[in-house]
Amino acid sequence: MSCQQLVELVTEYLEGALPAEDAQRFEAHLADCDWCDRYVEQMRVTIRTVGRLDERALSPAAQEQLLFAFRDWNGGEQPPRGRQE
């Protein structure tokens, strides 16, 4: 597994949603890559610190600021407006 693949799978890994084989590959990469290990730990700390935000709790201005800040995160694709989960 490459570092880029790990970054793309980190959310699924932290949520326990990766298939067992992928989770094993993920963990093997972490064992050999200090940078990715540090990245995953930073993600864990961020999640513990921030917790979960409900989209409806954000003002429209805050939503726009976050969308602007992360506009290139998914290759420039924007999430659909008004998406219900």
C-alpha positions in Angstrom: 0.0 0.0 0.0 1.3 3.4 -0.9 1.1 6.5 1.3 -1.5 8.0 -1.0 -3.7 4.9 -0.7 -3.4 5.0 3.0 -4.5 8.6 3.1 -7.5 7.8 0.9 -8.5 5.0 3.3 -7.8 6.6 6.7 -11.4 7.5 7.4 -12.7 4.0 6.7 -9.9 2.5 8.8 -10.6 4.7 11.8 -14.3 3.9 11.5 -13.5 0.2 11.4 -15.1 -0.1 8.0 -12.2 -1.5 6.0 -12.3 -5.1 4.9 -10.0 -7.3 7.0 -7.4 -7.7 4.2 -7.2 -4.0 3.6 -7.0 -3.2 7.3 -4.0 -5.6 7.5 -2.3 -3.9 4.6 -3.0 -0.5 6.2 -1.5 -1.6 9.5 1.5 -3.2 7.8 2.2 0.1 6.0 1.9 2.0 9.4 4.4 -0.3 10.9 6.9 0.6 8.2 6.1 4.3 7.6 6.7 6.8 10.4 5.1 9.6 8.4 1.8 7.8 7.9 1.8 6.5 11.4 2.2 10.2 12.6 -0.6 11.2 10.1 -3.0 8.6 11.5 -2.3 9.6 15.0 -2.9 13.3 14.1 -6.3 12.2 12.7 -7.1 10.3 15.9 -6.3 13.4 18.0 -8.3 15.7 15.8 -11.3 13.4 16.0 -11.0 13.2 19.8 -10.6 16.9 20.1 -13.2 18.1 17.7 -15.7 15.3 17.8 -18.5 15.2 15.3 -20.1 18.4 13.9 -23.6 18.2 12.7 -23.8 20.0 9.3 -27.0 21.8 10.5 -25.1 23.3 13.4 -22.9 25.3 11.1 -23.9 28.7 9.9 -24.0 29.2 6.1 -20.9 31.4 6.4 -19.0 28.7 8.3 -20.1 26.1 5.7 -18.8 28.3 2.9 -15.5 28.9 4.7 -15.0 25.1 5.2 -15.9 24.4 1.6 -13.4 27.0 0.5 -10.7 25.7 2.8 -11.1 22.1 1.5 -12.0 22.8 -2.1 -9.1 20.8 -3.5 -9.3 18.0 -1.0 -11.3 15.7 -3.4 -9.6 16.8 -6.6 -11.7 20.0 -6.7 -15.0 18.2 -6.5 -17.6 19.8 -4.3 -20.2 17.8 -2.3 -23.8 18.2 -3.5 -25.6 21.1 -1.8 -28.4 20.2 0.5 -27.5 16.5 0.8 -29.4 14.6 3.4 -27.9 11.7 5.3 
